[in-house]
Amino acid sequence: MGLATIVIFVLGVGNFALNRAVFSSGHPLFARLPRSSQTLGQRAALVTEFAVLFFALLLSVEGWPGFVWAYCGYSAVNALAGWLILSGRV
């Protein structure tokens, strides 16, 4: 396990935490959705986040350490979107 794998894992934990914070924020956009849609959306987001993390880790371990840069970019966009939602700018 190399440095790229560790970086991807740590960023993945941060992405899951950000995802949880966004869905727990009580943003008006989420409040307008029916409860069943909120639950389905949260589960779909977590499954998608897990799939992206899993394949980034898998490719990193299999000798493609360059995927750390792609996952860093993904995490940066995710962090920007989370900041916009949590700060009320969206």
N, C-alpha and C positions, 0 to 999 in steps of 0.2 A: 504494500500500500504506500503510495507516494504522496508527496505534498499536494498534488492536484486533487487527489481523492479526498484528502482531509479538508481542503478548501471548499470543494463542492459539498461535502457533508455539512460543514458549518453553515454555509450559505443556505443549504436546504432547510436546516433547522430554523434559521432566521425567516425564510420564506413561509414556513408553516406557521410560525408565531405571528407574522404580519397578516397572513390570511385569517387567522383566528381573531386578531384585533379588529380587522376591517369588518368581519361579520358580526362581531360583538359590539360594534360602535353605535348601533342604533341609528344609522344614517337614514334620512328620510326616503332615499331611493329604495332601501330594503324594507322599510316599514310599510310602503305601499303594496308590496307583494303579498299574496296570500301565504299563510304559514306553510302550506305544503310546498309551494314554490321556493320559499326560503330554505327549507330543509333539503329539498332536492338540489338546489343551487350550491349549498354549502358542501354537500356530499360530492357533487360533481367536481367542484373546485378542488377539494382535497384529493380525490382520485387522480385528477389531472396533474396536480402538483406532485403527487407521489410518482406518477409515471414519468414525468420530466426528470425528477431527481433520480429515479431508478436507472433510467437509460443514460443519464449523464455520468453516474457513478460506474455503471457497467462499461461504458466506452472508455472511461478514464482508466479503469483497472485493466482493461484489455489492450492497453498500449496506445491510447489516443489522448495523451495529456492535454492537447490543445483544446479539448472541450471545456476545460476550466474557464477559458476566456469567453466562450459562448454562454456558459452558465452564469458567469459574472455579469455579462450584458443582460441576460434574462433577469437576474436578481436586481440589477440597477433599475430596469424598467418597472419591475414589480414594486420595488421600494418607492419609486416616484409616484406610481399609481396609488399605492397605499397612503403615502404622505398627502396626496391631493384629496383623497377621500377622508382621511382622519382629521385633516386640518380644516375641513369644510369648504375647501376651494371648489369642489365639484358638487 
